[in-house]
């Protein structure tokens, strides 16, 4: 059980990393120096939005 939760956490962080990293780059260029952990909640929302819009479930 613990091993499964750990694997799920690692997969979750790997799946949200691209969106979070791109948000860090964008917000850094704007002048907001935020860390990975500060932008992670917004990265999760962006990842979910992209996954939902590209799933094609609304057709």
N, C-alpha and C positions, 0 to 999 in steps of 0.2 A: 504494500500500500504506500509506504513512504517512498520507495523507489519510483513508483508510478507517478506520484505527485511531483517528485523532483524532475522526472523526465518531462512531465507536462509543463512545469515552470520553465525549463530550458527551451523547449519547443516554443512556448509562448513568447519568451524574450527574443528568440531568434526570428520569429515571425513578425514581431513589431519593430525590430531593429532598423530596417531600411526607412520606414516612415519617420521614426524618432530621430534617426541620424540626419535625414534631410531637413527636418524641422529645426534641429540644432544648428545646421549650417545656415538656414534662412534667418533664424532669430539672431544668430551671431552677426550676420551681415547688417541686420537692422540696428544692432547695438545692444541687444539684450544678451548678456553672457550667461546662458543657462547650462546646467549640467545635463547629463543623460537622464538622471533620475527626476529632474525637474520637468523635462519635456516628455517623459514616458506616458503620463496620462493622456496628453494630447495626441501622442503617437499611437496609442491604443485606439482612440476614437477615429483617427484618420485611417488606420488599418482596417477597422470594422466598416467604415464608410466605403472604402475602396473595394473591400471584399463583397459587400452588399450590392454595390452598383455594378460590379462586373459578373455577378453570379447568373444573371439572366432569369431570375425567378419571376420577374414581373411580366413575362411574355405569355 
